[in-house]
């Protein structure tokens, strides 16, 4: 979340670049690891941010919408991909930011041009 809201100019993968912005989000009442069902609470507490969450279905090689924000017209909109261990869903999960939706779904077509989702 913080990397999307305060994108570093260099070393974008380093968590340390975002630590100074931790207090800019209201995370009260949200437990870690954050479950998808807690995202509406996050959006309520952070009224300028909306979030969509997708997950990948290995069997069908397609994406499923885990959470579709009703607040998509907010100032900042962030798409996340939920990664889980398909062998053990009881393990913790991890969200990664989707910066290019066209690249994420490029496997759906043989064309080399951008696709719009």
C-alpha positions as CSV (number, residue, x, y, z in Angstrom):
1,X,0.0,0.0,0.0
2,X,2.6,2.5,1.0
3,X,4.7,1.8,-2.1
4,X,1.7,2.7,-4.2
5,X,1.0,5.9,-2.3
6,X,4.6,7.0,-1.8
7,X,6.5,5.4,-4.6
8,X,10.2,5.7,-4.2
9,X,12.3,6.9,-7.1
10,X,14.9,4.2,-6.6
11,X,15.2,0.9,-4.9
12,X,11.4,0.4,-5.1
13,X,11.5,-3.1,-3.7
14,X,13.1,-2.0,-0.4
15,X,10.6,-1.9,2.5
16,X,12.8,0.6,4.3
17,X,11.8,3.2,1.7
18,X,8.2,3.2,3.0
19,X,8.7,2.9,6.7
20,X,8.6,6.7,7.3
21,X,5.1,6.8,5.8
22,X,3.6,4.0,8.1
23,X,1.7,6.6,10.2
24,X,-0.1,8.0,7.2
25,X,-2.6,5.1,7.1
26,X,-5.2,4.4,9.7
27,X,-4.8,0.7,10.5
28,X,-6.6,0.6,13.8
29,X,-8.7,-2.5,14.3
30,X,-7.0,-4.3,11.4
31,X,-5.1,-7.5,12.3
32,X,-2.0,-8.8,10.5
33,X,-1.7,-10.6,8.2
34,X,-4.5,-8.5,6.7
35,X,-7.4,-10.7,5.4
36,X,-9.4,-9.6,2.4
37,X,-12.5,-9.3,4.5
38,X,-10.8,-6.4,6.4
39,X,-10.3,-4.3,3.3
40,X,-13.7,-2.6,3.6
41,X,-12.7,-1.4,7.1
42,X,-9.4,-0.1,5.7
43,X,-11.3,1.8,3.0
44,X,-13.7,3.3,5.6
45,X,-10.8,4.4,7.8
46,X,-8.8,5.8,4.8
47,X,-11.4,7.6,2.7
48,X,-9.1,8.6,-0.2
49,X,-8.0,5.0,-1.0
50,X,-9.8,2.2,-2.8
51,X,-8.6,-1.3,-3.3
52,X,-9.3,-4.2,-5.6
53,X,-7.9,-7.7,-4.8
54,X,-7.4,-10.4,-7.4
55,X,-6.2,-14.0,-7.0
56,X,-4.8,-16.4,-9.5
57,X,-6.5,-19.8,-10.1
58,X,-3.8,-22.2,-11.2
59,X,-6.4,-24.8,-12.4
60,X,-8.1,-22.5,-14.9
61,X,-5.1,-20.1,-15.4
62,X,-7.4,-17.2,-14.8
63,X,-7.9,-14.5,-12.2
64,X,-10.7,-14.2,-9.7
65,X,-11.9,-11.0,-8.1
66,X,-11.5,-11.5,-4.3
67,X,-12.7,-8.0,-3.5
68,X,-14.0,-5.3,-5.8
69,X,-14.2,-1.9,-4.1
70,X,-17.5,0.0,-4.4
71,X,-15.3,3.1,-3.9
72,X,-13.3,2.9,-7.2
73,X,-13.7,6.6,-7.9
74,X,-11.6,7.7,-4.9
75,X,-8.4,9.8,-5.3
76,X,-6.1,6.7,-5.1
77,X,-7.0,3.3,-6.4
78,X,-4.8,0.3,-5.9
79,X,-5.0,-3.1,-7.4
80,X,-3.5,-6.0,-5.4
81,X,-2.8,-9.6,-6.3
82,X,-3.2,-12.1,-3.4
83,X,-0.6,-14.8,-3.4
84,X,-1.2,-18.0,-1.4
85,X,0.5,-21.3,-1.2
86,X,-1.8,-23.6,-3.3
87,X,-0.5,-26.6,-1.3
88,X,-1.3,-25.2,2.1
89,X,-3.9,-22.4,2.3
90,X,-3.5,-22.3,6.1
91,X,-0.2,-20.5,5.6
92,X,0.0,-16.8,5.6
93,X,-0.7,-15.0,2.4
94,X,0.9,-12.0,0.7
95,X,-0.4,-9.1,-1.4
96,X,1.6,-7.6,-4.2
97,X,0.7,-4.4,-6.1
98,X,-0.3,-4.7,-9.7
99,X,1.3,-1.8,-11.5
100,X,0.4,-3.0,-15.0
101,X,-2.9,-4.9,-15.4
102,X,-2.3,-5.4,-19.1
103,X,1.0,-7.3,-18.4
104,X,-0.7,-9.3,-15.6
105,X,-3.3,-10.7,-18.0
106,X,-1.1,-10.9,-21.2
107,X,-1.3,-14.7,-21.2
108,X,-4.9,-14.5,-22.3
109,X,-4.1,-13.5,-25.9
110,X,-1.4,-14.1,-28.5
111,X,-1.3,-10.4,-29.4
112,X,1.8,-8.4,-28.3
113,X,-0.2,-5.2,-27.8
114,X,-1.6,-3.9,-24.5
115,X,-5.0,-5.2,-23.4
116,X,-7.5,-3.3,-21.4
117,X,-9.3,-4.9,-18.5
